Amino acid sequence: MPDIEQSAGEAYRGIAELAWIADDENQTVERHRELIAKGTCWVAVEHEDRPVAFLSAEIQDDTLHIWELAVRLDRQRSGIGRALIEKAIADARERRLVALTLTTFRDVIWNAPFYQKLGFQALDDARAGERLRQILRREIEHGMPASQRCAMRLVLSEVAH
């Protein structure tokens, strides 16, 4: 999974102010294993069970929080990410969770605009709640530009079943 994450990060090289993300540290193998053990990580595989994408998430209260969606650079824009999001939504419904949340870049086409097409709504600071505000603060401390980050939520009761 770290190889997928590294490949996916290469997409940021084309955005001058975010190119550093391609060289940033990836999630640790231990953290991947922790989320897999919790049953909140999904992997897309292709030929000969070759992993090409993953979505890692965690249940926080009554919400599934998506920590990361990563698709190998050569497989991006092929519907794999959308399929993983749809799987996470279905799983959250089965668990009777009320929403999915995530944090992302506002203006990067494969970030907030992508999630908006799937029904996620950007949240202002007041609507984000303390949990998401803390996540954003940690991201900013790690070097993410505050003006470009946002929290998003998909309320499951508003999505067609």
C-alpha positions as CSV (number, residue, x, y, z in Angstrom):
1,M,0.0,0.0,0.0
2,P,2.8,2.5,0.6
3,D,3.8,1.9,-3.1
4,I,0.3,2.9,-4.2
5,E,0.4,5.9,-2.0
6,Q,3.8,7.0,-3.4
7,S,2.5,6.5,-7.0
8,A,-0.7,8.5,-6.3
9,G,1.3,11.3,-4.8
10,E,3.2,11.8,-8.1
11,A,0.1,13.6,-9.4
12,Y,0.9,16.6,-7.2
13,R,4.2,17.2,-9.0
14,G,2.2,19.1,-11.6
15,I,1.0,21.7,-9.0
16,A,4.0,23.9,-8.1
17,E,3.0,24.8,-4.6
18,L,2.0,21.2,-3.7
19,A,4.8,19.3,-5.5
20,W,6.4,18.6,-2.1
21,I,3.6,16.2,-1.4
22,A,5.1,13.7,-3.9
23,D,8.1,13.5,-1.7
24,D,6.4,13.6,1.7
25,E,6.3,10.7,4.1
26,N,3.6,8.1,3.5
27,Q,1.4,6.5,6.0
28,T,3.3,3.9,8.0
29,V,2.8,0.2,7.4
30,E,1.7,-0.2,11.0
31,R,-1.0,2.4,10.5
32,H,-2.2,0.6,7.4
33,R,-2.3,-2.7,9.3
34,E,-4.2,-1.0,12.2
35,L,-6.9,0.2,9.8
36,I,-7.1,-3.1,8.0
37,A,-7.6,-4.9,11.3
38,K,-10.5,-2.5,12.1
39,G,-12.2,-3.5,8.9
40,T,-12.2,0.0,7.5
41,C,-9.7,-0.3,4.6
42,W,-10.6,-1.5,1.1
43,V,-8.1,-2.4,-1.6
44,A,-8.8,-2.5,-5.4
45,V,-6.9,-5.2,-7.3
46,E,-6.5,-5.9,-10.9
47,H,-4.7,-8.6,-12.9
48,E,-3.2,-11.4,-10.8
49,D,-4.5,-9.6,-7.6
50,R,-2.2,-6.6,-8.2
51,P,-3.3,-3.9,-5.8
52,V,-3.8,-0.6,-7.6
53,A,-5.8,1.5,-5.1
54,F,-7.0,1.7,-1.5
55,L,-9.2,3.7,0.7
56,S,-8.3,3.8,4.4
57,A,-10.8,5.0,7.0
58,E,-11.8,4.8,10.6
59,I,-15.0,4.9,12.6
60,Q,-15.1,8.0,14.8
61,D,-18.3,8.1,16.9
62,D,-21.2,7.7,14.4
63,T,-19.1,8.6,11.3
64,L,-16.7,6.9,8.9
65,H,-13.7,9.2,8.5
66,I,-11.8,8.7,5.3
67,W,-8.1,9.2,6.0
68,E,-6.9,8.5,2.5
69,L,-8.0,7.5,-1.0
70,A,-5.0,6.6,-3.2
71,V,-5.0,5.3,-6.7
72,R,-1.8,4.4,-8.6
73,L,-0.9,7.2,-11.0
74,D,-1.3,5.0,-14.1
75,R,-4.8,4.0,-13.0
76,Q,-6.2,7.4,-12.0
77,R,-9.3,8.7,-13.7
78,S,-10.6,5.2,-14.5
79,G,-13.4,5.0,-11.9
80,I,-11.5,3.0,-9.2
81,G,-11.6,5.8,-6.7
82,R,-15.3,6.3,-7.2
83,A,-15.9,2.6,-6.7
84,L,-13.9,2.6,-3.4
85,I,-15.9,5.6,-2.2
86,E,-19.1,3.7,-3.1
87,K,-17.9,0.7,-1.2
88,A,-17.1,2.8,1.9
89,I,-20.6,4.4,1.7
90,A,-22.2,1.0,1.5
91,D,-20.2,-0.3,4.4
92,A,-21.1,2.8,6.5
93,R,-24.7,2.2,5.8
94,E,-24.5,-1.4,6.8
95,R,-22.9,-0.2,10.1
96,R,-25.7,2.3,10.5
97,L,-23.4,5.2,10.6
98,V,-24.8,8.7,9.9
99,A,-22.1,10.2,7.7
100,L,-18.7,10.0,6.0
101,T,-16.1,12.8,6.5
102,L,-12.7,13.7,5.1
103,T,-10.3,16.5,4.7
104,T,-8.9,17.5,1.3
105,F,-7.6,20.3,-0.9
106,R,-10.4,22.7,-2.0
107,D,-9.3,23.4,-5.5
108,V,-7.3,20.3,-6.7
109,I,-9.6,18.7,-9.3
110,W,-9.2,15.2,-7.9
111,N,-9.9,16.4,-4.4
112,A,-12.9,18.5,-3.2
113,P,-14.4,18.8,-6.7
114,F,-14.3,15.0,-7.1
115,Y,-15.9,14.5,-3.7
116,Q,-18.6,17.1,-4.4
117,K,-19.7,15.1,-7.4
118,L,-20.2,12.1,-5.1
119,G,-22.4,14.2,-2.8
120,F,-19.9,15.4,-0.2
121,Q,-20.3,19.0,1.0
122,A,-17.5,21.4,2.1
123,L,-17.9,22.5,5.6
124,D,-17.1,26.0,7.0
125,D,-15.3,26.1,10.3
126,A,-18.5,26.3,12.4
127,R,-20.1,23.3,10.7
128,A,-16.9,21.2,10.7
129,G,-17.1,20.5,14.4
130,E,-14.2,20.1,16.8
131,R,-13.0,16.6,15.5
132,L,-12.5,17.8,11.9
133,R,-11.1,21.2,13.0
134,Q,-8.4,19.2,15.0
135,I,-7.6,17.1,12.0
136,L,-7.2,20.2,9.9
137,R,-5.0,21.8,12.5
138,R,-2.7,18.7,12.6
139,E,-2.5,18.8,8.8
140,I,-1.5,22.5,8.8
141,E,1.1,21.8,11.5
142,H,2.5,19.1,9.1
143,G,2.8,21.8,6.4
144,M,-0.5,21.7,4.5
145,P,-1.5,25.3,3.4
146,A,-4.5,26.3,5.6
147,S,-6.1,28.3,2.9
148,Q,-6.3,25.3,0.6
149,R,-7.6,22.7,3.0
150,C,-11.2,21.9,3.8
151,A,-13.3,19.4,5.7
152,M,-16.2,17.6,3.9
153,R,-19.2,15.5,5.0
154,L,-21.6,13.2,3.2
155,V,-24.7,12.7,5.3
156,L,-26.0,9.3,4.5
157,S,-29.7,10.0,5.0
158,E,-29.5,12.5,2.1
159,V,-28.1,10.0,-0.3
160,A,-30.4,7.8,-2.3
161,H,-30.4,4.2,-1.1
